């Protein structure tokens, strides 16, 4: 039974969230791929007007500037509030991209990767493809998946944005 909708920009976002969120969340969540930033916002608005279930909108902030991140959150809150009560939705912005989850905690990142460039948190997608020596984000994610052991996933769930998401959806 679906308990919530989770709207993301792309397939890679869905892939990572399904890997990192607890299985009881994934099995009760309908994931919707927006097909980009603006399209994901539009889909969130559409879903909010057509269901009573909670909606989670998770997007890349595409910036590391805290003020800009907050401005984007405020903007998203305003446009979703136009179609729904605020208690029906949650907004999460990954700074600067969802792949940044793996670099939020340097000690944990060192358990996953052989080396961590200084710019990893600023350009996480690029860092992943460089660390796995590929031009394809999909290939990098597949290689990353093999390194995400149960204990590492649990540690990722206990900090940063993933923890915030889990707490907000009351798991």
C-alpha positions as CSV (number, residue, x, y, z in Angstrom):
1,X,0.0,0.0,0.0
2,X,1.4,3.4,-1.0
3,X,1.9,5.7,1.9
4,X,3.7,8.6,0.2
5,X,4.9,9.9,-3.2
6,X,8.5,10.8,-3.7
7,X,9.3,13.0,-6.6
8,X,12.9,13.3,-7.9
9,X,14.5,14.9,-11.0
10,X,16.0,11.8,-12.6
11,X,16.6,8.1,-12.7
12,X,19.9,8.4,-10.9
13,X,18.2,10.2,-8.0
14,X,15.6,7.4,-7.7
15,X,18.3,4.7,-7.9
16,X,20.3,6.2,-5.0
17,X,17.3,6.9,-2.8
18,X,16.0,3.4,-3.3
19,X,19.4,2.1,-2.3
20,X,19.8,4.3,0.8
21,X,16.3,4.5,2.3
22,X,15.1,1.7,4.5
23,X,13.2,-1.1,2.6
24,X,10.0,-0.4,4.5
25,X,10.0,3.1,3.1
26,X,10.9,2.1,-0.4
27,X,8.1,-0.6,-0.4
28,X,5.4,1.9,0.6
29,X,6.5,4.8,-1.6
30,X,5.6,5.6,-5.2
31,X,8.6,7.2,-6.8
32,X,8.0,9.6,-9.7
33,X,10.8,10.7,-12.0
34,X,10.2,14.3,-13.0
35,X,12.6,14.5,-15.9
36,X,14.4,17.5,-14.6
37,X,14.1,20.3,-12.0
38,X,11.2,22.2,-13.4
39,X,9.3,19.1,-14.5
40,X,9.7,17.5,-11.0
41,X,8.2,20.7,-9.5
42,X,5.3,20.5,-11.9
43,X,4.7,16.9,-11.1
44,X,4.8,17.6,-7.4
45,X,2.1,20.2,-7.8
46,X,0.0,17.9,-9.9
47,X,0.3,15.0,-7.4
48,X,-0.5,17.3,-4.5
49,X,-3.8,18.3,-6.0
50,X,-4.8,14.8,-6.8
51,X,-4.0,12.9,-3.6
52,X,-4.3,13.1,0.1
53,X,-1.0,11.2,0.6
54,X,2.1,13.1,1.6
55,X,4.5,14.2,-1.2
56,X,8.2,14.5,-0.9
57,X,10.0,16.6,-3.4
58,X,13.8,16.0,-3.6
59,X,15.9,18.1,-5.9
60,X,19.5,19.0,-6.5
61,X,20.2,22.5,-5.3
62,X,22.8,23.0,-8.0
63,X,24.7,25.3,-5.7
64,X,26.7,25.2,-2.5
65,X,25.8,28.8,-1.5
66,X,23.7,28.5,1.6
67,X,21.7,31.6,1.0
68,X,20.8,30.5,-2.5
69,X,19.8,27.1,-1.2
70,X,17.5,28.7,1.4
71,X,16.0,31.0,-1.3
72,X,15.3,27.9,-3.5
73,X,13.6,26.2,-0.5
74,X,11.5,29.2,0.2
75,X,10.5,29.5,-3.5
76,X,9.6,25.8,-3.6
77,X,7.6,26.1,-0.4
78,X,5.6,29.0,-1.8
79,X,4.7,27.4,-5.1
80,X,3.7,24.1,-3.5
81,X,1.7,25.9,-0.8
82,X,-0.3,27.5,-3.6
83,X,-1.9,24.0,-4.3
84,X,-1.7,22.3,-0.9
85,X,-1.5,22.6,2.8
86,X,2.2,22.7,3.9
87,X,1.7,19.7,6.2
88,X,1.1,17.5,3.1
89,X,4.6,18.0,1.6
90,X,8.3,18.0,2.4
91,X,11.1,19.6,0.4
92,X,14.7,18.4,0.4
93,X,17.5,20.0,-1.6
94,X,20.7,18.0,-2.0
95,X,23.7,20.3,-1.8
96,X,24.8,20.6,-4.5
97,X,23.7,17.2,-6.0
98,X,22.3,14.0,-4.5
99,X,25.7,12.3,-5.0
100,X,27.0,14.7,-2.3
101,X,25.4,12.3,0.2
102,X,28.6,10.2,-0.1
103,X,30.8,13.1,0.8
104,X,28.9,14.7,3.7
105,X,30.9,12.7,6.2
106,X,34.6,12.5,5.2
107,X,35.4,9.5,7.5
108,X,32.6,7.5,5.9
109,X,33.6,8.6,2.4
110,X,37.1,7.2,3.1
111,X,35.5,3.8,3.8
112,X,33.8,3.9,0.4
113,X,36.4,5.4,-1.9
114,X,40.2,4.8,-2.2
115,X,40.8,8.6,-2.3
116,X,38.7,11.7,-2.0
117,X,39.6,14.8,-4.0
118,X,39.3,18.1,-2.1
119,X,36.6,19.3,-4.4
120,X,34.4,16.2,-3.9
121,X,31.7,17.9,-1.9
122,X,31.5,20.8,-4.5
123,X,31.3,18.6,-7.6
124,X,30.0,15.2,-6.4
125,X,28.7,13.8,-9.7
126,X,32.0,14.7,-11.4
127,X,33.9,13.2,-8.5
128,X,32.1,9.9,-8.7
129,X,32.8,9.5,-12.4
130,X,36.5,10.4,-11.9
131,X,36.9,8.0,-9.0
132,X,35.4,5.2,-11.0
133,X,37.3,6.2,-14.1
134,X,34.3,6.5,-16.4
135,X,32.3,9.2,-18.3
136,X,29.0,7.5,-17.4
137,X,27.2,8.3,-14.2
138,X,25.2,5.1,-14.6
139,X,28.5,3.1,-14.7
140,X,29.8,5.0,-11.7
141,X,26.6,4.3,-9.7
142,X,26.8,0.6,-10.5
143,X,30.4,0.5,-9.3
144,X,29.4,2.5,-6.2
145,X,26.6,0.1,-5.4
146,X,29.1,-2.8,-5.0
147,X,30.8,-0.7,-2.3
148,X,27.7,0.1,-0.3
149,X,27.7,-2.6,2.2
150,X,25.0,-2.9,4.9
151,X,27.1,-1.2,7.6
152,X,28.0,1.7,5.2
153,X,24.3,2.2,4.2
154,X,23.4,2.2,7.9
155,X,26.0,4.9,8.6
156,X,24.7,7.0,5.7
157,X,21.2,6.7,7.1
158,X,22.4,8.1,10.5
159,X,23.7,11.4,9.2
160,X,23.0,14.2,6.8
161,X,20.2,14.5,4.3
162,X,19.2,10.8,4.4
163,X,18.7,11.0,8.1
164,X,16.6,14.2,7.7
165,X,14.4,12.5,5.1
166,X,13.9,9.4,7.3
167,X,13.0,11.6,10.3
168,X,10.6,13.7,8.4
169,X,8.6,10.7,7.1
170,X,8.5,9.4,10.6
171,X,10.2,6.0,10.2
